[in-house]
Amino acid sequence: MTTTVETIQARPRRGIELALTVLALAIVIGAWVNVDLALRGDAPAELATVGGGLLALVTGLHLLLRWRAPYADPLLLPISTLLNGLGLVMIHRLDIASGQQGLDGDAFRQLQWTTISIVVAGAVLWFLRDHRLLQRYTYTAMAAGLVLLLLPLFPVIGREVYGSRIWINLGPMSFQPGEIAKIALTIFFAAYLVQTRDVLSLAGRRILGLTLPRGRDLGPLIVAWLVSLAVLVFERDLGSSLLFFGLFVAMLYVATERVSWIAIGLSLFAAGTYVAYLLFPHVQRRVQLWLDPFSAESIKQSDQLAKGIMGMASGGLFGTGLGQGRPWMTSFANSDFILPSLGEELGLFGVFAILVLYALIVERGLRTALGVRDGFGKLLALGLAFSIALQVFVVIGGVTRVIPLTGLTTPFLSLGGSALVANWSIVALLLRISDQARRPVPDSDGLPSARVRAARPGASAASLSAPAPQARAQAPAPQAGMP
């Protein structure tokens, strides 16, 4: 059988990234102008500062990618820019409703944190030439993650906000170290599982159709469960405990391909949540609000969820229009409930569009995990993508009554500097890993190898997965005596 293949060189596609980034900035600037025209009847005075600042930041990061990571994924930067910009627009809209102006507004402070976050992302791309260097710091990352989780419990710098002790004071600013801890722990999980996945996947007994691990191999899962419970007990942070434990179980399943780990993880999670429900009144209150947010007793405790649901319902399919709704009636409309705020003014279609943007980030992360050639990079990319997916599910599930509220923030959208720095750092790591995944592999002569583009109709799947020939190839006929 004759098979014809066409080969092409891998393309960096930085031009596509630049065009999509400009489009994202145009949408953000247009939305910002729309808000001021609707609420003030005039163009915003700070448009040059906001638009010029965002343009300079993302252009600088784009040029850095051209230089340091030319084969990085071309969609991650535009999508992150658009989500971050939409969050700035809604925070600005709520500032106007509350009477805050200019430098005194939350939007200006969020723009400052956006600057810091993009600079940090650029520093990650500049100093981290190869993601595999992080594997050297397996237990350093674990120690750093645990220290960051424990910092809010220290009596001097830690502080409690709305019942959760997850913040530390850094001079005039406050910071949530758990956001950075999730990156450090993801690095540790990826490096640890690469080293031990053979033992975790092969050893064990088969009981009731499941291959159960040995008792001593359950240690890491038990430790992750206990750490997540400690975060829940001492810091009263239901969202972070769910995120850390779910992240580890998911990475453990991918590394070992054993369903028994999922079964054990879900059992431990169910036991932990039931005990937490019995012991902690704030967990009981959140469950009650989830079951019936419109009852008189629930409204007496908190009307936040009920108002958020009614706000989204009033938006309908197409929304009330930017600046035309009343999102300011919901508490924490610019942080925990920023998605209902956007849903009220952009409608169901706007919410679906935002969800598609998150889905694209996760898809590009998973695509990077499939394409990268080393096991550590695969698990790290998957863990970072899953952390965003799980956080989005937990947040949006909470405000739409799919699950109880947990207190996590919506990535890139919500007001808050620590979450923004962490999410842009995750994007920078995914960009670095995707550069390695999409970069052509040099052949024996030191030249970039070509990639298979297509085969003639009727070619078998095996021929597509085989190494690409340099030109047309004729399959040799089998000789007599060959097996």
Phi, psi and omega in degrees: 000135179263129180238128180250129178236152176244134184246144178225160175273147177297140183250137180295324179062036175287332177296320176297318178300316180297316180297317180292325178293318176298319177298318178298317178295322178297320178296316181296313181294319177298320178293321179298315178296321180299319179299312182292323178294323181287323186263329184245341182077017182211158178291146182293137179288333184267014184298319181296321180293312182292309182296316179294322179295313179297320180298317180295320183294307185287330175294319177298318179292324177296316179295324177296321177295320177301326184273311189264334182217068187294339181258014180295159182301130185278356184259338187295315181295311179299319182294316179297321178297317181293316179296315179299319180293320177297323175297318177298320180297314181291322177296319176298319179296320178288330174299316180297319180295327181270358178087007178279142183228145168053235185292342180273353185275158177293331181296322178294319177294323177293326176294324175297317178292328175297318177299312180298318184295315181291325175296319177297318177299319176297322178295322177298316180292327182287312187273332181267094182283331183216125183296338181292343176296333180293337181293339178292338187251045184301302185278339171294319177296321178297313180297318180296319179297317180293320178297317179297323178293327184274344184305318180297344179277349179291139189290337186270310186266335182285147177215154183257132180231119178053043174088349180249131180259080184232011184242153171231153179265130174238082184067234179281352184254161172240152185217148179252097186293340179299333178295321177282330180298326182294329177289315180298318181289329175295319176298317179295314180302315182297313182293320181293317183290329175297323182284329190243007187294331179296315178294319183290334184264338186256320185281145176142177179245150179263118183227125178054041177083356179247137174273104184273138180288163176290159183301318182288340177280348177283353184308307181301320180293320178296319179297315179298321179295316181293321178296317179296323176292323179296319176298319180293318185286308189274329181255351179056044182243091183293321183295314181293321179297320176295320182295313183295314183291316179297323179297315182293317181296319180296316179293325178294320179294317180295322182290325186254339183059034180246119181295336182300328178294322177295317180297315179295318180297316179295325178295315178295322179294317179297318179296317181295318180292325178293317178296319179296323178295323180287329189265328191247121181297327183291331175290319178298321179295319180292325177293320179296318177296327179290319183289321182209082183288347184259002178288160182297321180292321179292318179297325179295324180283313181195128177258011185298309182294318180298316180293323178297318179293319179293326177296316178295323179295323180290339179287332179065209183284319189251355178083166178279345185101145180300126181086357185255350181267194178229056181292339181293348178287341180268136177294145180055041181294339181260003181229270183298326185246035179287331178293315173300328177297314177293323179297325179293320187264341177253347177079182181297322179296321178295319178295317178298322178297319178295318178297324177296322178298317176296319179298324178293321177299314180296318180298318179292326175295316178293323177297320176297318179298323179289328186273333183290151193263350181249150183296322179297316179297322178299311181291323180294313179298317179296318180296318179294317179295319181291327179297321176293316181298315182293321179294318178297317179298316182295317182291308183291325174298325179290316184281348177251009176068025171285319176224167176295155177297142183238340178096003176285159180260153179283123184305132177072333185271316191288152173293130179149127185281321184295318179294323180293318177298316181296317183290322176292328176293321176298317178298320179297319178295319177295323176296318179295316180293320181293331175297319176292324183289323185266350182289135179298144178274125178297141177275192184295338179269002180084006180263150178298132180282149179277161179246148180289129179262313183197163174233163181295155179304137179094356179290147183283160178295327180296326180291331178286330181273351180282161177302141184283131174284165182279339180208195178298141182231139177255121181292128182291145178284143180295140179269160179295136179091350178283142180289000000 
